[in-house]
Amino acid sequence: MTREQMVARWLDLTRRVLPGMAPAARWPIRFDHCFMRVCLDHAIGQPWHERVHRPAVRHLDDDQLQRAITLAERIAADPAILAGLNEQSLAWRRASRQN
């Protein structure tokens, strides 16, 4: 997949696919930026903005972007994993604020 295709896939998943699934699934998050946060934090292994400049989509390397895409696809395929991923993302952010 080219970088352009990866970015297009990322934006489709986080702006259309996942937010479109959220209301019916009664997910704990529903906005595009929340899905981006969860996927990016897990792709980086910490709050993404601590290691990647904004806007993330321009500054992620291809491996980081692919990990975020893969996780977004996993969430779409197995929505039950979202709550735990969201909680971990929030926990990383709480811990980061305390440091």
C-alpha positions as CSV (number, residue, x, y, z in Angstrom):
1,M,0.0,0.0,0.0
2,T,1.3,3.5,-0.8
3,R,1.6,6.2,1.8
4,E,-1.4,8.0,0.1
5,Q,-3.5,4.8,0.3
6,M,-2.5,4.3,3.9
7,V,-3.6,7.8,4.8
8,A,-6.9,7.4,2.9
9,R,-7.6,4.1,4.7
10,W,-6.7,5.6,8.1
11,L,-9.0,8.6,7.5
12,D,-11.9,6.4,6.2
13,L,-11.6,4.1,9.2
14,T,-11.4,6.8,11.8
15,R,-13.7,9.4,10.3
16,R,-16.4,7.2,8.7
17,V,-16.3,3.5,9.6
18,L,-15.8,3.5,13.3
19,P,-17.9,6.6,14.1
20,G,-20.6,5.0,11.9
21,M,-20.6,1.9,14.0
22,A,-20.5,3.6,17.4
23,P,-24.2,4.5,17.9
24,A,-25.6,1.1,17.2
25,A,-22.9,-0.6,19.2
26,R,-23.2,1.8,22.2
27,W,-19.5,2.2,22.3
28,P,-17.8,4.3,25.1
29,I,-16.5,6.7,22.4
30,R,-18.0,7.9,19.2
31,F,-16.1,10.8,17.7
32,D,-13.3,10.5,15.1
33,H,-10.7,12.1,17.3
34,C,-11.4,9.6,20.1
35,F,-10.8,6.7,17.7
36,M,-7.7,8.3,16.4
37,R,-6.4,8.8,20.0
38,V,-7.0,5.1,20.9
39,C,-5.4,3.7,17.8
40,L,-2.5,6.1,17.8
41,D,-1.7,5.7,21.5
42,H,-1.6,1.9,21.0
43,A,0.5,2.2,17.8
44,I,3.0,4.3,19.7
45,G,2.7,2.6,23.1
46,Q,2.0,5.8,25.0
47,P,0.1,9.1,24.5
48,W,1.0,9.6,20.8
49,H,1.5,13.4,21.0
50,E,4.5,12.8,23.4
51,R,6.5,11.2,20.5
52,V,4.9,12.4,17.3
53,H,4.3,16.0,16.2
54,R,0.9,17.3,15.2
55,P,-0.8,16.5,12.9
56,A,0.0,12.9,13.5
57,V,-1.0,11.7,10.1
58,R,1.8,13.8,8.6
59,H,4.4,12.8,11.1
60,L,3.9,9.1,11.7
61,D,6.3,6.8,10.0
62,D,4.8,4.1,7.8
63,D,5.2,1.4,10.5
64,Q,3.4,3.5,13.1
65,L,0.6,4.4,10.6
66,Q,0.2,0.7,9.6
67,R,-0.1,-0.3,13.3
68,A,-2.8,2.3,13.8
69,I,-4.7,1.1,10.7
70,T,-4.4,-2.5,11.8
71,L,-5.8,-1.7,15.2
72,A,-8.7,0.3,13.7
73,E,-9.5,-2.7,11.5
74,R,-9.4,-5.0,14.5
75,I,-11.8,-2.8,16.3
76,A,-14.2,-2.8,13.4
77,A,-13.9,-6.6,13.2
78,D,-14.1,-7.2,17.0
79,P,-15.9,-4.3,18.7
80,A,-15.6,-6.0,22.1
81,I,-11.9,-4.9,22.3
82,L,-12.6,-1.2,22.1
83,A,-13.5,-0.6,25.8
84,G,-10.3,-2.1,27.0
85,L,-8.2,-0.2,24.4
86,N,-9.9,3.0,25.4
87,E,-9.3,2.4,29.1
88,Q,-5.6,1.7,28.5
89,S,-5.2,4.9,26.4
90,L,-6.9,6.9,29.1
91,A,-4.7,5.3,31.8
92,W,-1.5,6.2,29.9
93,R,-2.7,9.8,29.6
94,R,-3.5,10.0,33.3
95,A,-0.1,8.6,34.2
96,S,1.6,11.0,31.8
97,R,-0.1,14.0,33.5
98,Q,1.2,12.9,36.9
99,N,4.8,12.8,35.8
